[in-house]
C-alpha cells in the first residue's frame, strides 16, 4: 500500500462547496476527486489504479445488512473492511450506502438518498 500524506488546504468556501457538489454527483469523496485532479494536472493519469478495492468497489451500493456496526466492519464481495461514513454520520440500518473511497483496508461510505 502506498503511504499517504496529509496537509491543510485553504479554499474559499464557495469553491469548497462546488467541489463537494461535484464529488457527490460522481459518487466520490472530495479527497478522491482532488487526488485525481492533481494526478491529471501532473500528467500521472496513465498511472494504473493498483488497488483492487479502488477498481472494484467505488460506486458499489452496500446494503445495511452488510455492515456490522458493533465490529466496525463492512462485507464487500465476501471480504471484510473497516469503514467510515462520510461526514462522521451515524449508521442508519434503514439506509443503503455507496462506496465513495477506498484507502487501504478502509472504505468510505455515503448514505444513499432515495
Buried (B, 14 or more C-beta within 10 A) or exposed (E): EEEEEEEEEEEEEEEEEEBBEEBBEBBBBBBBBBBBEEEEEEEEEEEEEEBEBBEBBBEBEBEBEBBEEEEBBBBBEEEBBEBBBBEEEEBEEEBBBBBBBBBEEBBBBBBEEE
